[in-house]
Amino acid sequence: MIDDRLRWNRRYLEGRESALHATLTRFYHLAPYGRALDIACGTGETSIYLAKKGFSVEAFDVSDVAIRKARLKAKREGVSVKFKPLDADRFSFGVSRYNLILNFYFLNRNTFPKIKRSLKSGGVLIFETYNEDHSSVNPSFNPSYLLRKGELIEEFGDMEILYYCEVSNITTLVARKP
Ligand SMILES: C[S@@+](CC[C@H](N)C(=O)[O-])C[C@H]1O[C@@H](n2cnc3c(N)ncnc32)[C@H](O)[C@@H]1O
């Protein structure tokens, strides 16, 4: 959405940078090497980490400012990642394309079936974001971007669950497509 782009561009222009999440470094090795997709990649730390590990990485984010920063960072670090400035609803996920899909701190429920379809058999999904308990930590956070407790298990329960955790306001799921 255009509003998402403007809102996030402002944040990135003010100096926001994305983080490298411990969940990624802990679990990425469960995926077979090959193609990876980083959904809403921000300034690209996750994508760059995976590219350095030998994955062929595609990544998108609605913020063209974040994508510009990500491209510069990848160039500086000498790795190649296909970064695209795109809204999640416009990205073409494809079918049986990825060995690894990452979704960190972003929630668009329209992507759930597309994520499942675009994973290869044996491919791994790592999904981590805030759940409804986050409202007590940050009351101004838009509740439609918060997971319900148990929601990821309901959505992805037909996959092999490798790890699931709801600690306080954060939910983490690692699952393999059969
Ligand atoms: C909290 S940040 C997370 C960034 C990164 N995944 C991380 O964990 O560090 C949320 C990201 O979602 C992106 N975003 C927001 N709405 C989006 C949309 N409709 N389509 C794609 N990306 C979007 C923002 O630009 C921002 O980079």
The ligand as a MOL file (V3000), in Angstrom:
LIG
                    3D

  0  0  0     0  0            999 V3000
M  V30 BEGIN CTAB
M  V30 COUNTS 27 29 0 0 0
M  V30 BEGIN ATOM
M  V30 1 C 9.5570 -4.1030 11.5210 0
M  V30 2 S 10.2370 -3.9760 9.9030 0 CHG=1
M  V30 3 C 11.0360 -5.5530 9.7370 0
M  V30 4 C 12.1680 -5.5350 8.7710 0
M  V30 5 C 12.9950 -6.8150 8.7400 0
M  V30 6 N 12.1950 -7.9490 8.2740 0
M  V30 7 C 13.5560 -7.1220 10.1030 0
M  V30 8 O 13.0490 -8.0020 10.7890 0
M  V30 9 O 14.5040 -6.4530 10.5360 0 CHG=-1
M  V30 10 C 8.8180 -4.1970 8.8580 0
M  V30 11 C 9.1510 -4.0760 7.3890 0
M  V30 12 O 7.9880 -4.3360 6.6220 0
M  V30 13 C 8.0060 -3.4900 5.4950 0
M  V30 14 N 6.6280 -3.3930 4.9770 0
M  V30 15 C 5.5820 -2.7310 5.5440 0
M  V30 16 N 4.4790 -2.8760 4.7880 0
M  V30 17 C 4.8340 -3.6320 3.7290 0
M  V30 18 C 4.1320 -4.1290 2.5930 0
M  V30 19 N 2.8370 -3.8500 2.4120 0
M  V30 20 N 4.7990 -4.8870 1.6910 0
M  V30 21 C 6.1280 -5.1750 1.8720 0
M  V30 22 N 6.8480 -4.7180 2.9120 0
M  V30 23 C 6.2050 -3.9650 3.8360 0
M  V30 24 C 8.5700 -2.1860 6.0270 0
M  V30 25 O 9.0750 -1.3480 5.0210 0
M  V30 26 C 9.6410 -2.6950 6.9760 0
M  V30 27 O 10.8700 -2.8050 6.3300 0
M  V30 END ATOM
M  V30 BEGIN BOND
M  V30 1 1 1 2
M  V30 2 1 2 3
M  V30 3 1 2 10
M  V30 4 1 3 4
M  V30 5 1 4 5
M  V30 6 1 5 6
M  V30 7 1 5 7
M  V30 8 2 7 8
M  V30 9 1 7 9
M  V30 10 1 10 11
M  V30 11 1 11 12
M  V30 12 1 11 26
M  V30 13 1 12 13
M  V30 14 1 13 14
M  V30 15 1 13 24
M  V30 16 1 14 15
M  V30 17 1 14 23
M  V30 18 2 15 16
M  V30 19 1 16 17
M  V30 20 1 17 18
M  V30 21 2 17 23
M  V30 22 1 18 19
M  V30 23 2 18 20
M  V30 24 1 20 21
M  V30 25 2 21 22
M  V30 26 1 22 23
M  V30 27 1 24 25
M  V30 28 1 24 26
M  V30 29 1 26 27
M  V30 END BOND
M  V30 END CTAB
M  END
